[in-house]
Amino acid sequence: MPTSAETVQALSQIVGSAHCLSAAVDTEVFTTDYRKLYRGDALAVVLPGSTEEVSQVMAWCHAHQVRVVPQGGNTSLMGGAVPEKDSGAIVLNLRRMNRVLGIDPINDTLSLQAGVTLSGARAAAEGAGRLFPLRIGSEGSCQIGGNLATNAGGTAVLRYGNMRDLVLGIEAVLPDGRVYSSLRGLRKDNTGYDLKQLFIGSEGTLGIITAAVLKLYPQPRAVSAAFIAVQDPAAAVQLLSLAKQMAGPHVTAFELVSADAMTLVCDYLGGARPPLAGSPAWMVLMEFTGTGAQDELDAHLGAVLEAGMDKGWVQDAAVAASLSDVQAFWRLREEISDAQTRTGGSIKCDVSVPLSDIPAFIEEASARVQQLAPGSRMVIYGHMGDGNVHFNPLRPADVPARDYLDAHYHEVSTAVDSLVHQRQGSISAEHGIGVAKRDDLRLYKSEVELALMWQVKRALDPQGLLNPGKMLPTP
């Protein structure tokens, strides 16, 4: 094994000394996760500028058995993008690989390097009169490579699907330095295994995604949105079914928000005004988009709300009167995650269950949390339209965050995940596994599933060099 100095010297020759960082003051931001819960160290942080440089770095690391932690914007909530302590690894961050390679507005495709931020990808598409529909709160810092590696979801999955549905081709560097490329804008290619799917959602354990071809869509000309008070999650499920029946593909987003979540985010935003009077226990943010006239879309929304009121599912509604109102609504929804982090952190349960099971799951899980951690604030929100609920119990206001998390994190998350599993759900809907959920997979994946995952890992990364200790529990 090479020494740290030898590693830095060799990798500096590939990427340039200015792009190979080794001083602790320079590497700390790359070895600490977004929530400050996971901290590690690295032999070096390497910032390649091209796929060729990534290939050379990986070939050298493979030859010298140096571990590599791939990293995009480092916005993982599961500790999946930072090295562990004494890992003997380098961090390979792709932020310099941030070029848009091409846009084909006829084929509706966007080709770009993996280090382009999500907001950069959306802006590039918009500049060509097209839409790249992935929307998540960290879009200004998360990168396309990380979005692909974690199969990111977000608020528009209901209409457009998650990242796996939004990509046509990728380029990835394998652990030994070889380059796999399927950078073709084809929607039909039936020539064998769809190998790109191996890398999507693999959390950097099989290869380093360096470029992609993404799907684009027509840019919406109209948007209508409303914050809606509903009696309970069961009424929200019924309203969603009604909206899909009446408005079809116009239904772009359907977000559930609990009263505790709304109170928290309004306080975090400096006393922002809630959209609905009376602090309703449950709210839905529903958004319609379309390429037709604004008044036609408004009429669709109005008809759904009226029908929902007639059936008793809608109790009240605040309808956006302008684009600025729509943006204000979404700011309330998107800042909920950061509000939790700034108040000391919550017990994050990013889960999915069949849509029909959401009401019973929320009721059962909430009751169980109050038994285990009385007084918890039930910060519940998320992409209800695709069955994804962010179920995040938060400490009582008078309890220190660290005391609450130390006392309750494990037992609460285990109880919630167990209820999810009983309802044929998933313990990770969109945040991935990383370190936080790694060992839990033994409880919820079959022996056959885990064995197959390890077979794929060993086939592509027999030395176990890529993102060690992430996603896969020890066999």
N, C-alpha and C positions, 0 to 999 in steps of 0.2 A: 504493500500500500504506500502511495506517495505521501510525503509530509504535507502539512497545510501550505507551507511556502512553495513547495514544488507544484502543488495543485494550482495555486494562484498564478504562479509564473507560467505554467503551461496554458491555462485558460486565457490569461492576458494576451498571449501571443495569438490567440484565435480571435478574440473580440476587441482587443485593445485594452490597455491598462486603465483607461478612464471608465471602461464598462465592466470591470471586474473588481468588485468592492470587497474588502476584507476587514477593514477597521470596524469595531463594534458600533461606533457612533453612526456609521454609514449603513450597517446591515440591520440594525434593530427594527426599523420600520418594516422590513421584509420578513422578519422572524417572529413578529407579534401579530396575532390575528385581530380582526376588526373589533371584536368585543373585548379584547384584552384578557381573554380567558386562557389562551394558549400561547405560550412563549417557548421558543427553542433557540437554537444557534446554528450557524452555518459556517463551513470552511470558507465560503465566498458566496457573494451574490453576483451572478453572471447575467449580463444584459445583452443578448445577441441582437444583431441588426438584420439578420436574414435567415432564411431556411438553411442555407449552406452553413452558416455559423452554428446554428442549432445542431445540424448534422455532425459537424466536426467536434463540437463539445460532447455530444452523446457518444460518439465513437471513442473519444479519449477516455471518458468516464467509464465506458464499458470495458475498455482494455485494461484500465487500472482499478476496476471495481469500486468506483466512487459513486455514492448514491446521489440521486437528483430529485429535487422537489420542484415540479413545474408550478408556476404561479402567474396569474393574470393580474386582476385588480386587487387581489387579497381581500375580497369582501365576503368570503365564506363565513357562515354562521356555525359551522360544524368543526372548525379547526382543520379543515382539509387542505389548506394552501400554505401552511407553514411547517417547517421541520420540527421534530421533537428535540428534547434536550440530548446533547451528546450523540447526535444522529450520525455524525461524520458525513453529512450531506452538503451539497451546494444547493442554493436556490437558483432556478433558471427562470427569470422574469422576462416576459415578452413585451413590455411596454414600448420598446423602441420599434417593434414591428407593427407599426400603426398606419400603414398606407392602404387606401382604397385602391384596388387593382383595376376595377372596371365596373361599369353599370350598363346593363343591356335592358333598356326600357321596353323593347319589343318582347324579349324572352322573359321579362320580369325577373331579372337576377342581379344580384350584387356580389361581386367578388372582392375579397378584402383579406388583409393579414389578420392574424388572431389577436394582435395587440390593440386593434381599434376598439375604442369604448363603445358600449351599446348606444349611448347618445350620439356618438360620431357616426355609427352605422345608420341610425334613424335620420340624422341630418343629411347624410349622403343620399339616402333614398328620397327624402323630401325634395332635395335639390333637383332631382330628376323627375319630380312630379309623381313619385311612387311612395308607398308605405312599407316600412319594415315594422311589423306589428308587435314585436316583443316589448313589454312594458314592465319594468320592475323599479323599485325605489332607488336602487343603487346605480341607475343607468349612467350617471356621470362618471363613475369610476370603474365599474365592472367591465370586463373585456369580453369580446366575442369568443375567444378561446375558452375562457372560464365558463361562459354561458353554455357552450357546447359540452365541455367536460362534465358539467353538472346537470345537463339537460334542463336548463332553466325554464320556469313556467311564467308566472306573473299574472297580470290582471286581464289579459285578452285571450287566455287559453280557451275560454268558452267558444270563441268564434274561430280563432286561427290555429289553435294547438300550441304545444310547447316547442322547445327548441328542436327536438327530434323531428317535428313536423315541418320545420321552417328551413331545413338545410337540404341542399341537393348534392353537394360534394364537399369533401374536405381534403386537406393535405396534413399528414402527420409524420413526425420523425420517430422512428422506432428506437427502442433502448440501445440497439447496437449501432445506431447512426444511419441506417437505411431510411429512405424516404418513401412513404406510401402516398400516392396522389390519386384522387378522383375528382379533380377540379373541373367538372363538366356540368353545364347547366341543363342536364337531362332530367325530365320527369319520368321517363320510362327507360329502364336499362336492365334487361333480364338476362344478364350474362354471368350468372353465378352468385356466390354469396355477396350480400351487401355489406362489404367489409367496413364501411365508414360507421355503421351502427355499433361496431365494437368499441369505438373510441368515444362515442357520444354517451355521456353518463358514466364514464369509467373513472372520473375524478383524477385523471392524470396517472393512472396506474398501468396503462398499457402503451401509451405513446404520448407525444407532445404535439397537440394540434397547432399548426402554424399558419393555416389559411383555410378559407371556406368559401363556398358559393351558396348564397342565401336566397330564399324566395322573396319576391316583392309582390305587392298588391296595389290596386288602384287607391289613390289618396282619397279618403272620405271628403265629401264636400259639405256634409252636414253632421252635426252631433247634438244629441239631446240627452240630458241626464236628470236624475231626480234622486234625492235622499228620501227614503220612504220608511215610515214607522209601521212595523208589523207586530202582531201580538206575540209571536214566538217563532223559532226556527221552522216549525211545521208550516206556519202560514207563509214563510219565505219560500219554502220548497214549492208550495202550491202556486205562489205568484210566479216563480221562475218557469214552471211548466206552462202556465197561462201565457206568459210573455213569449216563450218560444213558439207556442201554437199560433199566437196572433201576429207576431212580428217576425218570426223566422230568423233569417241570417242578420237582421238588423241588431239583434241582441248581442252586444259585444262584451259586456262585463256585467257581473252580478255579484256584488261584494257584501258579505254579512259583517255587521259591526255591532258589538255589544255596548251597553251603556257605560261600563267601566272603561272600555277602549276609547270611547268618544270623550269621556271626562278627562282621561289621561292625556290624550293628544291636544285637547283644547287648553289644558293647563300648560303643557309643554310649549305650545305656540304663543304663550303670553296672554292667556285669557281669550283665545279665539272664540268667536260666537258659534255655538252649535247650530247646525242647519235646521233643527226641529225643536219646537218648544216642548217643555214638559219632561225632558229627559226620558224618552221612551226606552224601554228595556232592550229592544232589538230594532235595528235599522238595516236597511239595504240601500246600497248605492248601485243604481241600475243605469247603464249607459247604452244608448242606441247610436249606431253610426250608419251612414249610407252615402251613396254617390248621387242621390237625387236631390230634390229641393228640401230646404230646411223645414218649410211648413208641412210638407208631407210626413217628414220624420217626427215632427212635433205631434202631429195628429196620431201617429202610431203609438207614441208614448202616452198621450192623453187617453186613448182608447183602452190601453192596458190598465192604466191607473183607475179609470172609471169602472172597468169590469172587475178589477181587484177589490175596489170599495164595495161594489154590489155583492160580492161574495163574502165580504167581511175579512178579507186577508190584508187589505190596506187600511190603516187607521188614520194616517196623515201623510202628506207629501210636500216636499219643497222642490219645486221644479226650477232648474237653471234657466235664467232669462237671457243669458249671454254666454259667450265663450269664457269670459273671465269668471263667471259663476261656476262653469264646468271645472275650470282649473282650480278654483277654490275648494270645490267638493273633493277633487282628487288629492289636493294637498292634505286635507284632513285624513284621508284614507292612507296615503303613502307615508305620512310622518309617524304613524302609530309604532312602527318598528323602531325607529330612532328614539322615540319618546321612552320606550322601555329601556333601551340601552342607557340613556342619560339618567334614568332614575335608579340605576344599579343593576338592571337586568332582570329578566323573568325566567320562568321554567319553560323553555321553548319546546313545544310539541308541534312539529310541522307534519300533520297527518292527513290522510285521505281515507274516506269510506264511501261506499255507494251512496249516491245522492239521497235515496229513500231512507237511509239509515242515519243521516246527519242529525235530525231532531232528537232521536233516542240516544244517540252517542253523546251529544252535548249535555243532555239531561243527566245521564248516568255518570259521565266523567266529571261534571261540575259537582254533583253530590259527593262523589268519591274524593275529590280535592278538598272539599270543605270538611270532610271527616279527617283527612290526613293533615291538613294545614288550615285550620279554621281562620276565617277572616281574610283569606286570599281574595285579591281583586281579580275578577274573571275577565281578563283581556282576551276576548275571543273575536276573531275577525278572519277575513280571507276570501278566497276565490270560490265561493259556494257553488258557483255555476259548474265547476268541474270536480266537485267533491272534496276540495282542498280546504281544510280548516287550520288556521294558526291558533292553536289552543294554548294560551300562554298565561298560566297563573302568575300573578304578581304579588309581591309582599304587601301586607297591610302598611298603610302610610307611616305608622309609628314603629315599625320593626326595621332595623338595619338590614340592608340588602344582603350583605355577606352572611349574617346570621340566618336569614330566611333560606338562602340558597343552600348553605351547608346543611341545614336541618332537614330540608324537604326535597331537594332536587331529585335525588335518586328515587325515593319512594313514590313521589308524585309522577315523574316521567314513566316509571315502570308500570304504575297502575293505569295511566292513560294509554300507554302503548298496548297493554294487555287487553283493554277494552276495544281498542282499534283492531287488534288481531282477531278477537272474537267475532267481529263484524266483517271479516274478510277484507280488512283495510290494509293500509301501508303506514309504517312508522316514519317514513320520509316521503313526502309528496313532491317536494321540489328543492329542498335545501341540501340533499345528499346525505352521505353517511359520515365521511371524514373520520375523525377520532371519536367524536361525541357519541355516535351510534354504532361504532364498529363492532364492539363486543356483543351488542344487543342482537346482531344478525343471527347469532347462534340460536336465539329463542324463536325467531320468526321466519327463518329460511330453513327449508328441508335439507337433509344431508345431501341429497342429490343436487340441489341448487348450489350449495356451497362447494361441493366437489367439482361441479362444472365450472364455476367461477374460477376456482384455483387452477383448473386445467387450462383455461384460457390464459390466465396470468402467467403460468409457467411456460406456456408455448411462446408467448411474445416477450416475456421478461424473465428468462430462466434464472438470472442472477438476483432477481428481486431488487433492482436498482431504482425503479421509478416509484416515487411517492411512497416510501416504505412506511409501514404502520398505519396506512390509511385504508379505509373502506373494508378490507378483507380481514376477518378475525383469524387468529392463528389456527391453522388446521389441526 
